[in-house]
Amino acid sequence: MKTKSLVLFLAILILLVQPTINLARNVNAEEQPKTAIRALPNQTGNLAVGESFSLNVSIENCVDIYAVQVDIHYDPTVLELVNISPASVFSFPFIIRNESKIFDEELNMTYNGPTYGQIYYVATRSGDIPGINGGTLLFTVDFSVLSDGSSSIQLIHYPGGGSGIGTYFMTPHLVETVPELYSATYGQPTSSPTSSPSTDGQGQVQSAASLPYLLPFAAVALFLIVIRRKTTKKTPNQ
């Protein structure tokens, strides 16, 4: 009987401990910083027509990043792209500027482009130098205000498969890394990503933190139940 009671007690204790271990693992995974790309300031208030402002596009929490592709869309009826200044961390930056009206200097003509403004930035490191770890500035964008209104300055999601659309990074071993996107807004605020954790995530952290303190009480309660059953079974023979 002692052996059976002990086995039962250990089995129940393991069942109680295992969910706590799993939750602790999930919490640790959530606490790991995620690779991200961020446009700052994330909110620029309304300016007068003709005024300008700058936007820094940076990467964060990177691990061995050797090349990047950045795809940004904005409203070309509200904002005019004046200049892009790439940082020196990457070599051979390739930058395409698409606007609603594009002037071709070689043909000396203007033709209609896409209905959205676009910044398409592709760059890589060169030689045997290692990839980037941590964070760094990629480039700075200067905008001029064309009209009243607002515009998202939206980092575009990467659909995968080596697509030329969207924002993603690559390691020297050609492993793709899809970062979290933190876009920006000019004018009146619109919905944009936030770096603060959700309420559900906070609740999970609190649950994982409190369960270890409850386990000793649960173990003692189970032990008393086993002893009580053992004593009850012995009573008729005494």
Residue pairs with C-beta under 8 A, 6 or more apart in sequence:
1 230
1 233
5 226
5 229
5 230
8 226
9 222
9 223
9 226
12 222
13 219
13 222
16 215
16 218
16 219
17 215
19 211
20 208
20 211
20 212
20 215
23 204
23 207
23 208
23 211
24 208
26 204
26 208
27 204
27 205
27 208
27 209
30 197
30 201
30 204
30 205
33 60
33 61
34 61
34 179
34 180
35 59
35 60
35 61
35 62
35 63
35 65
35 169
35 177
35 179
35 180
36 59
36 60
36 61
36 179
36 180
36 181
36 182
37 57
37 58
37 59
37 60
37 70
37 138
37 155
37 167
37 179
37 180
37 181
37 182
38 57
38 58
38 59
38 60
38 182
39 55
39 56
39 57
39 72
39 153
39 155
39 182
39 183
39 184
40 55
40 56
40 58
40 184
41 55
41 184
42 182
42 183
42 184
42 185
42 192
43 184
43 185
43 189
43 192
44 53
44 55
44 184
44 185
44 186
44 187
45 187
46 148
46 150
46 186
46 187
46 188
47 53
47 145
48 145
49 145
49 146
49 147
49 148
50 144
50 145
51 144
51 145
52 82
52 142
52 143
52 144
52 145
53 142
53 143
53 145
53 186
54 140
54 141
54 142
54 143
55 140
55 141
55 142
55 143
55 153
55 184
56 137
56 139
56 140
57 70
57 72
57 121
57 137
57 138
57 139
57 140
57 141
58 135
58 136
58 137
58 138
59 65
59 68
59 132
59 135
59 136
59 138
59 169
59 179
60 134
60 135
61 134
61 135
62 131
62 132
62 133
62 134
62 135
62 136
62 169
62 177
63 131
63 133
63 171
63 177
64 130
64 131
64 132
64 133
64 171
64 172
65 131
65 132
65 133
65 169
65 170
65 171
65 177
66 124
66 125
66 131
66 132
66 170
66 171
66 172
67 90
67 122
67 123
67 124
67 125
67 169
67 170
68 90
68 121
68 122
68 123
68 124
68 138
68 167
68 168
68 169
68 170
69 121
69 122
69 158
69 164
69 166
69 167
69 168
69 169
69 170
70 119
70 120
70 121
70 122
70 138
70 155
70 167
71 118
71 119
71 120
71 121
71 155
71 156
71 158
71 165
71 166
71 167
72 118
72 119
72 120
72 121
72 141
72 153
72 154
72 155
72 156
72 167
73 116
73 117
73 118
73 152
73 153
73 154
73 156
74 81
74 116
74 117
74 118
74 119
74 143
74 151
74 152
74 153
74 154
74 186
75 116
75 117
75 149
75 150
75 151
75 152
76 99
76 100
76 116
76 117
76 146
77 100
77 146
77 147
77 149
78 145
78 146
78 147
78 149
78 150
78 151
78 186
78 187
79 117
79 143
79 144
79 145
79 146
79 151
79 153
79 186
80 99
80 143
80 144
80 145
80 146
81 97
81 99
81 117
81 119
81 141
81 142
81 143
82 142
82 143
82 144
83 141
83 142
84 95
84 97
84 119
84 121
84 139
84 140
84 141
84 142
85 139
85 140
85 141
85 142
86 93
86 95
86 121
86 123
86 138
86 139
87 136
87 137
87 138
87 139
87 140
89 125
89 132
89 136
89 137
89 138
90 123
90 124
90 125
90 138
91 123
91 124
91 125
91 126
92 123
92 124
92 126
93 121
93 122
93 123
93 139
94 121
94 122
94 123
95 119
95 120
95 121
95 122
95 139
96 118
96 119
96 120
97 118
97 119
97 120
98 113
98 114
98 116
98 117
98 118
98 120
99 113
99 117
99 118
100 112
100 113
100 114
100 115
100 116
100 117
101 110
101 111
101 112
101 113
102 110
102 111
102 112
102 113
103 109
103 110
104 110
104 111
119 141
121 138
121 139
123 138
125 131
125 132
130 172
131 171
131 172
143 186
145 186
149 187
150 185
150 186
150 187
150 188
150 190
151 185
151 186
151 187
152 183
152 184
152 185
152 186
152 190
152 192
153 183
153 184
153 185
153 186
154 183
155 167
155 181
155 182
155 183
156 165
156 166
156 167
156 181
157 166
157 167
157 181
158 165
158 166
158 167
158 168
158 176
158 178
159 165
159 166
160 176
160 178
162 176
167 179
167 181
168 176
168 177
168 178
168 179
169 176
169 177
169 178
169 179
170 176
170 177
171 177
180 193
181 193
182 192
182 193
182 195
183 192
183 193
184 192
185 192
